[in-house]
Amino acid sequence: MTFENYLQQFEDILNHPENHPTYQDDEYYQYTKMNWTRMGRWLKRFEPTSTFEQFVESITEKQQWIIITEPWCGDAAHSVPMLAKMASKNPNITVDIQLRDIAPFLIDSYLTNGGKSIPILVIRNEQGQDLAVWGPRPQACQELFLNMKAQGADFSEIKEEIQKWYNADKGTEIQKEIQALLEK
């Protein structure tokens, strides 16, 4: 689906959770409400740096950026709007949102340490070949997550620290990492 379709689906989940089995679970629904607010904030405030914008504008071949995600995912609430805004800077780039938990299960081809961690960005060329894969979060944030998990931190504490990391970083690292992947 397009990013716009994803936003519509997201909104439908919030307005009609009874139509979406996963979101009948109040915990998932509450995560989704919070993520809608976070996404809205990034859609208003995030702008790619001039360095990244120049880089992405220089891409001359058509690319498809496939983002595997779900509305309940906290990391996706930060990364997905940033990725969509980055891709929007070049008409050669199309965005295709694939839900992790709905067939076809593209995530099965892009596992992180054997798990279905999201979001995952798959960048493909016009022939459908993978050029790069990124995710589920910027490397420094991933290291923070893994270190806290290894130390036995409570999940709510981990979520709070990751939220602080994203707010402080403001999308800087994700841009550097996507650019580095595409420059290879």
Disulfide bonds with the S-S distance in Angstrom:
none
